[in-house]
Amino acid sequence: MGQFPQNRPLWEIHIFKYPTKDAAGSVIFKIHHSLGDGYSVMGALLSCLQRVDNPSLPLTFPSRQGTTLSSKDKAFSVLKLVPRFFKRTVNTVYDFGESILKSTLVEDDWTAIRSGDEGVEFRPIFVTTKTFSLDCLKQIKASLNVCKVNQVLLLSDVN
């Protein structure tokens, strides 16, 4: 219910120059909902982008469809779908049954969120934010001898 901070923009853009098998890097946008809903913001963003090979053509994304399969490959792919279907069906029935049991018969475990104390919803909540520079994370990564920066973040979150 407070006012927007006047010294900060309503958006953040993070560029990660970390190559993956699909791209040379990633861009993460954090945009306040007052600038527009997801559909309009994505429309505005995509209208600003151009193709590298021919900017006059509209922006297109690669399809995930592979090459044309032979009849033998199609039959094999259908056979691979059958176990997936049954596995998903069993998982769905299990999850549904578990949610029904937990909502009616079984009591939840005591956790930090469900402590069982009266009036816990009126206690103050503390949010803590830590900011690390990328150089600091790289230094920690080197000293821990881990492969990825994500592992450094996971280890720092556990400790």
C-alpha positions, 0 to 999 in steps of 0.5 A, a space after each residue: 500500500 506504500 508509494 513506489 520508490 521514486 529513486 528506482 525504476 519499475 523494471 530491472 534488466 539482468 544480462 547473463 553472458 553465460 553460454 548454454 547449448 541453446 544461446 550465448 547468454 540470457 536476459 532476465 526482465 523484472 517488470 512491475 505489473 503497473 507497466 502492463 500485463 504479461 501479454 502487452 509487455 511481451 508484445 512490446 518487447 518482441 516488437 523491439 527485437 529484430 532478426 540478425 540475418 534479415 531485420 526486415 523479416 519478422 522475428 521467428 523462433 526455432 521450432 522443436 519439430 525434428 525431421 520427418 520420421 519413418 513409419 518405424 520411428 513413428 511406431 517406436 515413438 508411440 511405444 515410448 509414449 505409452 509408459 509415459 502416459 501410465 506414469 503420469 496417470 499413476 503420479 496424478 492419482 497418487 498426488 490427488 489421493 495424497 492431497 485428499 488424505 492430507 486435507 481430511 485425515 492426516 495432519 501436517 507435520 510441524 514445520 517453521 510455517 506450521 508451528 501449531 502456536 496460537 497467534 503465529 499469523 500476527 508475529 512480525 516477518 523479517 525479510 533479509 536480502 543479501 547482494 553478492 558481486 559476480 567477482 565475489 561469487 567467482 572467487 568463492 567458486 574457485 576456492 570451493 572448487 565447484 563447477 557452477 556459480 549455482 552451486 555457490 549460491 546453493 551452498 551459501 543458502 544452506 549455510 
